[in-house]
C-alpha cells in the first residue's frame, strides 16, 4: 500500500475503561486522506471520549491509535504533529485581531512563515476581516479563525468536535462547503463529530455510527443516500397482483406490498434492474419506477433503536 492509500488514522481495538465501567469497547476503523469522516452516536455513545483519546487528552486503556503511522500512546509527539484540532469551542484573544492571534500561535511552532499565515487566512475566507479585533467576529468567523489556526502547521488530519454548535444556517453551510473543499484541495482527512444528521449527510464522505461505546457500522455517503442501504422502490405495473407475487418470490426477505395502486418494495439499488427484468420476462407491463432512498437519519435511528442523538 503506497502513502496515498495508507489511512491517516487507524484505530485498532481501542477501549477505554474508567473504574469498572467500559466507555469505549474494541473500536476499530480507518480514516483515509481527502475525505470528511463523520462520527455519530446517541447520548453517551463515546464520540467525544474517542476524539479525546485521538488527540492525547485522555489515555487509552487498550488498543492502538496510529496517526500517520505513529502511535498516539507510545510516540505522542510524532503522532500529534500531524494533527490540527478544535475540541469544543476555539479559544481566541478577543482584544487582539484575527491576524495577531494567528501570529501569536505561529510563534509557538517552528517553521511557520508569514506566507503560511496569509495562505490559511485566504483558505478560510477571512482576508477582508483578518485585521479586525476578534470581539467583532460572528461565531461563524471565530470558527473559521479556529480552523485557520489548526491548519497553520500543515496537519494531515483535522479534528473538529461539534464544529456547527451555535452557528446559524448560513454559517453551517459555509463551514460544510469549506471542509469539503479543504479535504480535497489539501488532501487531508477531516474528522467531524456532530448531532446535526442532515448536515453530516451533506458534509461527509463516510460516517461511523457508534452506540454504547461500540462501532455499529461505517457507511459511505453518496450525495444524499447511504451506500449499501436499502430504499423504497415504487413501481407502476400491470397486472399489479402478479407483479407483487414476482417481487415476493424475488427475495423472500424483502418487504413488498401494494399501496395506492402501486407496488412498493424495499430493495437495494443494484437489485432494481434485476427485479424489473423478471417482471418484463413475465409479460408484466412496467410503466414507471421511482426510488426513495433512506436518509442518514432513518438509517441512524434504525441502527440505534431510535435513541436520542448526541
N, C-alpha and C positions, 0 to 999 in steps of 0.2 A: 504494500500500500504506500503510494507516494504521499508527500507532505500535504498536497492539495486535498487528498481523500481522507487523511487522518483527522478524526474528530478533534476539535479544540478541547472539548470537555468530555471526560469519561468517568462515569460513576459506576463502581463495581461493588455490589453487595454492601452498600452503605447503610449502617444502622446507628441510631442514637438512642441511648438509654439514660434516663435521669432517675436514679434510685432503682426501683424495681419496675418502673414504667418504661415501656418501649415507645418512643415518639416516632422514630423512623425505622422501618424494618426492610432490610435487604433490597435497597433501592438501586437499580441499575438502568442507565440509559446513556446515550451519546448525544452530543450537540455538535453538528457539523459547521464548517465555515459557510459564510454567505447566507445564513438563514436566521430568521427570527423564530425563537423557540419559546412557546408559551407554557406556563406552569399553572395548572388549575387544580382546585380541590375544595371540598366543603370546609366549614369552620373547623379549625384544629387539625386539619389533614397533615400538616407538616411542611407546607411550602416555604414559609419564612425560615424555619429551622434548617431546611436543606440549603437555602441560599446562604444562611449564616455559616454553615459548615463549608460551603464552597469558597467563601471569602476569608475563612480563618477566624471568624468572630465566635465560633463555637467549635469545640473539639469533636472529633469523630470517634465514636465508641468502637465500631467495627467497620471493615471495608476500606476502600481507597477512592479518593477523588484525584484524578490527574488533569492538569491544565497544561496544554502544550507538552505533554509527556512528563511533566514534573509533578511529584506527589505533594499535595497540599499539607499533609501531616508530617512528611519526612524531609521535604525540601521546600518549605513555605516561601522563602524569599524568591526563589527561582520561579515558582508557580504563580505567585501573586503579581510579579512584574508584568504579566501578560493580561492582567485584569483591570478594567475600569468599572466602578460600581457606584450605584446610589441605592443605599438601603434606607427606606423611609424617605424623608424629605432632604433635598440638597441644602446644606447649611452654608450661607454666604455672609460676608460682612456687608450689611445693608448700607453703611455710611460710605463705603467705597464704590467706585464704578465697577461695572462688569469686567472691564479690562484690567483694572487694578487687582481684582480678585484672582483673575487668571495669572497675572504676573506674580502675585504672592505665592500661588500654588506652584508655579513653574520654578521658582527659586528653591523649592524643597526637593526637586528632582534634577538629576543630571541630564544635560544634553537637550533641554527644551529651548529652542531658539525662538526669537521674536516672530520669525516667519511661520513657525508652527502655531503660535497663538493666533495670528491673523488667519491662518488656514482653517482652524477649527471654528473660529468666530463666523467665517463665511459659510462653513459647512452647516452650522446650526441656524443660519439666517439671522444673526444678531448684529450684523455690520453697522446698521443705521442707529442702533441704540447702545452699543457696547461702551461708549464713553459717558453714559448717564449713570447716576447712582442706582444701586440695586433696589433701594427702597421705592423707586418709581416703577419698578418692573411689575408686570402682572405675574400671576402664579405660573402661567404657561412659559413666560420668558425666563423665570427663575429655573424652571425645569430644564429649559434648553441650555441655560448657562451651566447648570449642573452636569448635563451631558457633555458640554464642551470641556469642562474641567476633567471629566472622567476619560476623555479622549486624548488629552494633551500628550500623554506618553506613548501614543500609538499602541493601545492594547489590541489583542486579537479576540478578546472576549469582553462584552459589555453586559453587566448585570443590573437590571432595574427592578426593584421591588415595589409594586403598586405605583408605577410612574404616572398613571392617569388620575390619581386621587386629587380631588379638588379642582380639576380642570373643567372648563365649560366645553360644550360640544365642539366648538371651533378649535379649542386648544387640544382636545383629544385627537381630532382628525389631523391636525398639524403634526403632533408627535407621532402618530401612527404612520403617516406618509414619510416623515423624516427617518424613522427607524428602518422602514423597508428600504428606503433609498441608501441609507448608511450601510446596511448589511451587504448590499450588492456592490456598491461603489468601493467600499473599503475592504470588502471580502472578510468581514469579521462576523463572529457569532454574537447574537443578541439574545439574552435570556430575560424574559419578561414575566413577572407574576402580576396577575390582575383578577379582579372579581367581575369585570365587565365582559361577559361572554361574547356579546355581539361585536365588541371591539377586538377581542382576541381572534375572532373568526376572520376579521378583515386584515388584521395586522400580522398574524403568524403563518409560517410555513408548516410548522409542526406544533402539536400540543401534547403535553404529558399530563395525564389525569391521575391524581393520587387521592386515596381515601384511607383514613386511619393509618397514615404513615406508610402505606403500601402502594406500589405502582399498579394501577388498573390497566392502563394502556397508553401507548404513544401512537398518535394518529397524524397522518399528513393532511393538511388542509388545502383543498384545491378551490380557490376562489371562495364561494360561499357554501361549499359542501365538504364533508369529511370523506377522504379517500377510503374506499373499502366499506363504507356504511351503506346500509340498505335504504332505499327510498320508496315512496308511494308512486306506483305507476297506474295511470288511468287509461283504459282502452275503450274506445267506442267500436263495438264489433257486433256482427250479426251472423248467426243467431247467438245471443248473449249467453244463454244457458249452456250451450255446448262449449263456448269459449271458457266458461267457468270450470267445467269438467276437465278440460285440457290443462288449464292453469294449475288446478289442484293435483293433477297427475304429473305435471312437470317437476314439481318438488313438493312432497307432502309436508315439508316443514314450513312452507311459506303461507302467509295469510292471504286469502283470496275471497272476495265477496262481490255481489252485485249491489251497487249503490247509485241511486238516481239514474238508473238505466245504463250505467257504465260498469265495466269490470275494474275493480280496484285490487291491485296486487302489490304486496311488499316484496321488492326484488332488488338485487344488486344490479348496478348499471350494465355490467358486462353480460348479464343474462337476458336483457330486454330483447336484443335481436334474435336470440335462440328461441325464446317463447313466441315471438312474432312469426318466426319461420315455421314453427309447429302449427300455429293457428292457420296460417296460409295453406300449408300442406293438407290440413283437414278440410279445406274448402270454406273456411270462415272468412268473411269479408271484414278486414280491419280498416276502419275509416280514419282513426286518429290514435296517437299515443302521446300522452303527456306525463312528464315526470316531476315529482316534488321531492327533493332530497331532504333528509333530516338535517336540521340545523345543528350547530355545535351545542346549543343549549339543550335541544331534545336528546342528543346522544349523551351529553354530560349527565342530565337528570336520570336518564335510563340506566346508565352505568353506576351511578352513585345512589340509586334508590330514592332520588328526589330530595336528598339532604340539602340544607341551606348552603349557599355558595359563599366562600370567603375570598 
